[in-house]
Amino acid sequence: MKVKDPSGQTWRVTRRWVPWRRRLKGVLDSMPSGPGGLGDDPVSLVIGLVFLVIMLPFLILGVVALIELLSLLLVLPFALLARVLFGRHWTVEARRGFTIWYDEPAGDWQASGLRIHALADEIRRGQLPPASVSGEAAA
């Protein structure tokens, strides 16, 4: 659910669908794009090699982020099935913009839905939740 606080800041209040938070979210979006139109001469080869050495850490992070995303997609059906069959509790999180600011365990599907609406109403009234997610809320 997307809400705005009295100062106009956008908040998103949702359930967390998997038991963990992604660590490398947005890595692929932040990768710089390379220069186009390199020729076939030796100078272009040197420029291309230097560019490859500079880009290598970003490429490695991109591969790691892709592996993480694929593993998330692989585990997601089993995590949802476990939540439904075993009654695992849902976690409600409030994100300020796209940064996780606050999270709390909220019970089953119905209880978490009620908590989402209650938390969204509190944010709309200006009663902002405390920053409970270490490291990410300070950004």
N, C-alpha and C positions, 0 to 999 in steps of 0.2 A: 504494500500500500504506500503510495507516495503522498506526503503531506508537506506543508510549509509552516515553519514556525513564525511567530510575529515579526521577526526581523527579515523574513523573506528567504531564509535558507531552506533548501529542499532536503527532506529526510525521506528515507525509505525504510519501512518497517515490514520485515518479512520473517518467514521461517527459514532456518538453515536446513537444507535438504541432506547434507552429508555431515558426518560427525566432525569434520575438520574444515578449516578455512584454507583456501588456496594461497600459497606463498608467492608464486611467481606471476600473479595476475597482471596482465598488461605488458609483459615483456616483449611480445611480438609487435605490439603497437608502438613501442618506444624505439624500435630498431631504426637507425638511419638508413635511408636508401642510398645506393651507390651512384657514382657518376656514370652517365651513359655515353656511348659512342667512343670507347677506347679502340684505338687502331691496332694494326698488326706489327708495328715497328718495335725495336728494343726498348725505347723510352716508355712506350705504353705497357710493355711487359713489366718493367720495373715499377711503374705507377700501379699497375694491377696487383703485383705482389705485395707492395706496401699497403695497398688498400685491403688486401686479403688478410694480412697480419693484423691490421687495425680492426677489421670486422670479425675476426675469429672468436673473440670472447662473446660478442653479440650472437653469433651463429650458434655457439654452444649453449648459451642461455635459451635461445629459441628452441633448440632441440629438446632441452630439459623441460621447458614449458609445454611443448607438444606432447612429450611422454606423460607429463603430469595430467594434462587434459584427457588424453586417451585412457589413462588409468582411472580417472574420475568417471568417464563415461562407462567404463567396464564395471566399476563397483556400484554405481548409482542404482541400477535395478535391484541388486541384492540388499543395499542399504534400505531402500524403500520397502522391500518385502519384509525385511527384519523389523522395521518400524511397525508395519501393519500387523504382522503375525505375533510379535512379542510385546506389543504395546510400548515400545521404546518412546521415551519422552522427546518432544521437539524442543529446539532452542529458538527463541525469538531474538532477532537482532535488529538494532536500529543503526542505520548508516547515515552519516552526515555527508551528503553528496554521494560518493561511492566508497567512502572510507568507513569501515566498521567502527562505531563509537561505543555501542553498548550491546551486551547480550545477556540473556538469562534463560534458565530452563523454565518451560512453561506447561508441561504436562502433555496430555494427549492432543489429538487433532482439534477437537472442539475447544478445549481450554486454551490452546495456543492461538486459535482464531480470535477468541474473546480478548486475550492479552494483547494481540496485535491491534485490535480496534481501540482498546483502552490506552495503550501506549501512544497510538497515533493521536487520539484526542488530547492526551496530556501535552504532547509536542505542539499541537495546534494552539493550545491555550498558553503556551510559553513555559510549561513545566518540563524543562529539558532533562533527560536522564543523565546521570553521572557518567563520566568517561570510565568505563569498566574494562576496556580492552587495552592492555598495556602495549605501548609502542606505536600502535596504529592510530589511536585517538589523538596523540600529540601532534601528528602531522597536519 
